Amino acid sequence: MVENIFNKFIQHFPQAILETFYMAIVSTTVAFIIGLGLAVVLFMTSKNGLKPHPKIYQILDIATNTLRSFPFIILIVAIDPFTRLIAGSSIGTTAIIVPLTIGTAPFLARLIEASFNEVDKGLIEAARSYGATDLQIVFRVVFIEALPSIVSNLTLTLIVVVGFSAMAGVVGGGGVGAVAINRGYNGFDDEILYIAVVVLLIIVQIFQSGGNFLYKLTKK
């Protein structure tokens, strides 16, 4: 039995594991870039921000909350034409990165904004008194002070994306989720399903351990 499980793992999972890492890391990286930009604008234009602007904040607030409230499976279907435009297809590992990024960016933006808001306002006022510009305050004071919290949020986001990527297997995504659905569930092979669960747990643990290590480094 053990040999049979090992053979199934070797046959179906090495490529799927690489695809899951690829989807999670690329989509989270792009989502971080987009989310950081959104978070900076939200932070600066909020009521107590560096450049308060209620209309801009309200528009971004509504857009961010709307996008992050979409169930991921529905989001994949809803933006199918956009995914085809960007990736040339709506199925496959690379194509799924598009909805993964769009679904993750507003979620990450809110987390980063919350990290920014936790920074001591006294540090911001001190930087301003020394003549720092708004962008210098954001990136040289607020971002640096919030970095440990941001690292924790990135770790959380990576884990959420792993779950999303597994879900994407239902609608033509790649990775471990696709193997679990196509070979395990549809193929009535419980062993592959169980292997997929264990593999996903290990991937999550790898990301969590890496995140914990980086958090400790940024706290020093």
C-alpha positions, -999 to 999 in steps of 0.1 A, spaced: 0 0 0 28 24 9 45 17 -23 13 23 -43 8 57 -26 44 66 -33 41 57 -69 9 78 -72 27 107 -56 57 104 -80 33 101 -110 10 130 -103 23 155 -78 59 168 -85 47 190 -114 15 200 -96 36 211 -66 57 233 -88 26 248 -104 11 256 -70 43 273 -58 44 292 -92 7 304 -89 10 314 -53 43 332 -54 37 351 -87 1 361 -79 10 372 -44 40 392 -57 19 411 -83 -9 415 -58 16 430 -33 27 456 -58 -9 465 -67 -20 463 -30 8 484 -18 -1 511 -42 -37 510 -32 -28 510 5 -6 540 1 -34 560 -16 -59 548 10 -36 557 39 -28 591 25 -63 601 15 -81 589 47 -97 612 71 -65 614 93 -41 608 64 -13 629 50 -34 643 22 -71 638 32 -94 635 2 -128 620 11 -140 614 -25 -109 595 -36 -109 575 -4 -146 567 -7 -142 555 -43 -112 533 -35 -129 521 -3 -160 509 -21 -140 493 -50 -116 475 -26 -144 462 -4 -164 451 -35 -136 432 -51 -125 414 -19 -161 403 -11 -164 383 -43 -163 345 -38 -133 333 -57 -150 308 -79 -175 334 -90 -147 359 -96 -129 334 -119 -161 331 -141 -169 368 -139 -136 381 -153 -132 353 -178 -130 377 -208 -104 398 -190 -84 367 -182 -85 356 -219 -73 391 -229 -43 391 -205 -33 354 -206 -47 342 -239 -68 316 -222 -90 312 -192 -77 278 -181 -43 265 -170 -18 275 -144 -7 309 -159 -43 320 -167 -54 314 -131 -28 339 -119 -50 367 -133 -80 361 -110 -58 351 -81 -41 385 -84 -73 404 -88 -89 385 -59 -59 390 -36 -47 426 -43 -77 443 -25 -74 419 4 -37 426 7 -43 464 3 -66 464 33 -41 444 54 -12 468 45 -34 498 52 -41 484 86 -4 479 92 3 515 82 -24 528 106 -7 509 135 24 531 131 29 556 159 16 590 147 44 606 167 70 592 143 51 607 114 49 641 130 86 639 139 95 631 102 73 660 90 89 684 114 123 676 98 109 685 64 102 650 50 79 649 20 47 628 21 62 600 1 94 600 22 72 597 53 53 568 37 82 548 25 110 557 49 91 559 81 56 543 79 66 514 56 98 506 76 80 507 109 51 485 95 74 460 78 71 432 104 33 435 103 34 435 65 55 404 64 30 386 86 2 398 63 21 385 32 25 351 49 -12 350 56 -20 361 20 3 333 6 -16 307 26 -50 321 14 -37 320 -22 -27 284 -18 -63 277 -8 -76 297 -37 -53 279 -62 -66 246 -49 -102 258 -55 -92 269 -90 -88 232 -99 -125 230 -101 -126 254 -131 -95 244 -150 -67 257 -129 -35 237 -124 -15 227 -94 -23 203 -66 -60 213 -66 -64 202 -102 -49 168 -94 -72 164 -64 -103 172 -84 -94 155 -117 -76 124 -105 -89 121 -70 -125 133 -69 -136 127 -105 -114 96 -107 -128 81 -75 -93 77 -61 -94 85 -24 -56 80 -20 -48 108 -44 -73 130 -25 -55 122 8 -21 128 -7 -33 162 -21 -45 172 14 -11 163 30 8 180 2 -12 212 6 -7 211 44 31 208 39 31 237 14 12 259 39 37 249 66 66 259 43 51 293 37 43 298 74 78 288 85 94 311 59 71 339 70 79 334 107 117 335 98 113 368 79 92 383 106 119 376 132 145 392 109 124 424 104 117 427 141 154 429 149 
